[in-house]
Amino acid sequence: MGLTACGGDDGGEGSKTVRVTLVNHVWTENIKKALPEFEKQTGLTVEVTQLGEDQLSDQYNVKLNAGSTDLDVMMYRPLQEGKLFGKNKYLADLGKNAKSDSAFELGDFQAGPMQATTYEDKVVGVPIITEQEVLYYRKDLLTKSGFTAPPKTLDELKAQAAKVEADNPGVAGFVARTGKAAAVTQFSSFLFSFGGDFVDGSGKATVNTEQAKQAYAYYGGLLRDHGPENISTDMSWSEAMAIFTQGKAAFYTEANSLYKNATDPTKSKVVDTVGFAAFPAGPAGSKPYNIPSWALGVNDSSENKDNAWKFIQWAAGKEQALAQQTAGVPGARTSVWANPASTASLPKDLAEANTASTANGVGHDRPLVVKVAQAREIVGQPIVDAITGKDAAASADTANAAFQKFLDDEAK
């Protein structure tokens, strides 16, 4: 689906037509409605190509590999394609434009998301949509078990899950993703909060450190001991969310971007009792991910980079960021999060949980590699092993050796 440019402009150097490729998303729908304002301000014409995620990836693979000049602005996933695009030099360095533009104020963007759009110390993207991990919970079940507040620590989460489960036969204390690859992103917040990570500062695999082993054992043990009966080990968010929204679990850790599944009366039986809280603190504190799920970059082969930057300057500027977040699309600007109007459409406790997550969040939720899917399979195996009662520490050692070989192969 596209917005077609007027006139015979060929999109070349200094062209008045900016060719923008965007994914199907609420952010995109919002920005398209505001485009006439940008075109009027700048005298530019924006030609939008709008695609589904898979189509978008396919188009980028073909066009970027071919060095096509007919892509100017690209909406991309920093944690999925960022390393590949950076390594292949597909993304233009935006640093000079971004840093010299006082109105754009690059320093207004949160550190976590900006880390993910920086490659080898170069700003190659600007984060536009963020996600954080939060705790979903049942207020009524906590009250019934005598708890006056949701858990603030992972120790409290385990204790509350056990008590609520004991008080409510047929209701699991906790649910979360269990699939080997699917669980990695949500497990990451547990890993960080135990003081671990997927790799260290020198790029070495670290999924068998003591902190990582503790995180695997905790996550797997919580699901094994207090998860749904006959728990499967291939649940993604949709299966885990269904268990929670059908009233079959007390606690659920998940991306805040999915919250409407729990607050929509047509999808959820727990609309009146669902609560949200910041991710509980582990030994290293509360360190949920705070990631850019989508960013804007400029194709390095574009012959219209100056006007492409003008589009990003506007679409990721303070005014549009506030409008998007007010409409329910969380962004990466600190000033916007500080504005109460930006979160007024959210449940109050979710807005507070989100804000807490942005303050101390980590900018990735998976290994930052080129072959992301393969890496997730490797580091996700100890999650499954821990859930099924196998030796999580031994599994972490095996996974670390495989992951280190993977990293070495990728570095060749």
C-alpha positions, 0 to 999 in steps of 0.5 A: 500500500503506498502514498504515490508522489505527484509529478515526474520527480525521479527521486535522485540527488536533491530530489523533492520526493522522499521515498520512505519504506514503513511497516504495517503499524499504528505508528505508520498510520499515525504518521501518514495522517500527519504527512500533509503538515510535513509536506506543507512545511518543507515543500517535499513530497513523501512517497510511502511504501507500506509493507508487512514485516516479512515483505519488508525484510524481503524487500530490504534483502533484495534492494540493499544487496543490490545497492538500490538508490530508490530507498531513502528512509527505512523503518527497520528493527535494530535488534533484528537487522541492526547488526547485519545492516551495520556490518554490510554498511547499508545504513548512513551515518546520521551522527553529524546531522543529529548531533548538530541539530539542537532542536532535534536534541539527540541527548533527549533519547534514552540510552538503552534504545540509542545503544541499539541504533548505534553501530561501531560508535556511529549513530545509524538509526533513530529509535521511534517505538520502544517496548519494556517488560513489565509484570502483569498480575491479578489484583483480586488474587493478591488481595485474597491471599493477603498481599497489599502490593505486587512483588517488588523483588524476584524473591517476593514474586516466587513467594507470592506466586506460591501462596496465591497458587495454594489459595486458588486450586486450578490457578497457576502462580506464574505464566510466561513464554516457554518456547526455546526461541520465543522465551529468550526476549522475556527471559532477558530481563531476568538475566539482566536482573541477576547481573548477567548478559548474553555476552561481555564487553569483549564480545565473549559468550557469558550464558554460563556465568554464575549469574546466568545460571541462577537466572536460568534456574530461577525462570525455569524453576518458577514455571516448573513449580508454579506454572500451569499444569502439564506446561508445554515448552513451546509457548509464545506470547499468544499462548501465555497471554491466553492463560493469563487473560482466561483467569488461569494465572496470577502473574505474567511477565511480558512486553507492555506493548501487548497490554490491550490483550488483557484490558480488552473485554472481548479478549480478556476475562480479567479486565476488571482485576488486571494490574501492572507493576515494574519488573521485580528486582533481582540481586542486581536490581530491576533491569528490564529491557527497554528496547527500540522495536523499530527505528528510522534509518537512511539507506547509505546508497540513497542520493537524497540523504539531506531530505531523508534526514529532514523526514526523520528530523520531523517524524522522530522529533519531539512534536511527533514523538509526543503525538505518537506516545499520547496515542499509545505508541511508546517512544524513546524520548525522555522529555516525552516520558516526563510529560504526563499527557504522553501516558494519559491514555494508559492505565495509571499503574502501567504508565508508572511501570513503563516509566520505571522501566525506561529509567534503568532499562537495558537496550537489548533483549536478545544477543546482538548478532547477525543471525539472531534466530540461530542465536536465540535457539542456542541461548534458549535451550537452558530455559527449556531444560530448566523448565523440564527439570534438567540440570540448568547449570550443565545446560548453560555450560553446553549452551555457552560453548555452542554460543561461543563457537557461533560468535567465533564463526560470525566474526570470521 
